[in-house]
Amino acid sequence: MIAACFPLPGGTLLLPRLVSDHEHAPYFAEISILHQLSILPNKPRAEKAALAPIPLCTWYVLSIEAAALAVLLFICKRLLIFNNIKPTLV
C-alpha cells in the first residue's frame, strides 16, 4: 500500500483517501501507514529486518511509475517542441 500511494495536489495520498471514510475518518488510512512506519523492530530481530530483501511488488509498482513518468516527460517535451515552432505567413 505504501508503494502504491500517489500524492494528490492537496497533499493527501490517493489510495488511502479512496479507502477511508470521507465523513467520519478521512485520514484513517494515512494514520495507519504512519503507525506502521513508526513501529520499531524488536532488538533480537533488528539485524534480520535490516537485511530483508525488497519485495517484487515494490519493484513492479516503481517500474510502472517510472514508465508513466517517462511517458509524461515525452508528452511534455513534444508539446514544448510543437509550441516553439511558429508558422510562417506567406
C-alpha positions in Angstrom: 0.0 0.0 0.0 2.9 2.4 0.7 4.4 1.9 -2.7 1.0 2.4 -4.5 0.2 5.7 -2.8 0.1 8.6 -5.3 0.2 12.1 -3.8 -2.6 14.4 -4.8 -2.2 18.2 -5.2 -3.8 18.9 -1.8 -1.1 16.8 -0.1 -3.2 13.7 0.7 -2.5 10.3 -0.8 -4.8 8.8 -3.4 -5.1 5.1 -2.4 -5.5 5.8 1.4 -8.0 8.6 0.5 -10.1 6.1 -1.5 -10.3 3.5 1.2 -11.0 6.0 4.0 -14.5 7.0 5.1 -14.8 10.6 3.9 -17.3 11.7 6.6 -16.1 10.1 9.8 -12.4 9.3 9.4 -10.9 10.9 6.2 -7.3 10.3 7.2 -7.6 6.9 8.9 -5.6 5.0 6.2 -2.8 7.7 6.2 -2.6 7.4 10.0 -2.3 3.6 9.7 0.6 4.0 7.3 2.3 6.4 9.6 1.8 4.0 12.5 3.3 1.1 10.5 6.3 3.2 9.6 6.9 4.4 13.2 7.0 0.9 14.8 10.5 0.0 15.8 11.5 -3.7 15.4 12.4 -5.8 18.4 16.1 -5.8 19.4 16.9 -9.5 18.5 15.2 -9.2 15.1 16.6 -5.8 14.2 19.6 -7.3 12.2 17.3 -9.6 10.3 14.9 -6.8 9.4 17.7 -4.7 8.1 18.8 -7.4 5.7 15.3 -8.3 4.4 15.1 -8.1 0.6 12.8 -5.6 -1.1 9.6 -7.4 -2.3 9.0 -7.8 -6.0 5.7 -6.0 -5.9 7.6 -2.8 -4.8 9.8 -3.1 -7.9 6.7 -3.7 -10.1 4.9 -0.6 -8.8 8.1 1.5 -9.1 8.6 0.4 -12.7 5.0 1.3 -13.6 5.5 4.7 -12.0 8.8 5.2 -13.9 7.2 4.2 -17.2 4.3 6.7 -16.5 6.8 9.4 -15.7 8.8 8.7 -18.9 5.6 8.9 -21.0 4.6 12.2 -19.3 8.0 13.7 -19.9 7.9 12.6 -23.6 4.5 14.2 -24.0 5.7 17.5 -22.3 8.8 17.6 -24.5 6.7 17.0 -27.6 4.3 19.8 -26.6 7.1 22.2 -25.9 8.7 21.5 -29.3 5.3 21.8 -31.0 4.6 25.1 -29.3 8.0 26.6 -30.2 7.5 26.1 -34.0 5.9 29.2 -35.3 4.0 29.1 -38.6 5.3 31.4 -41.3 2.9 33.7 -43.0 3.1 33.7 -46.8 
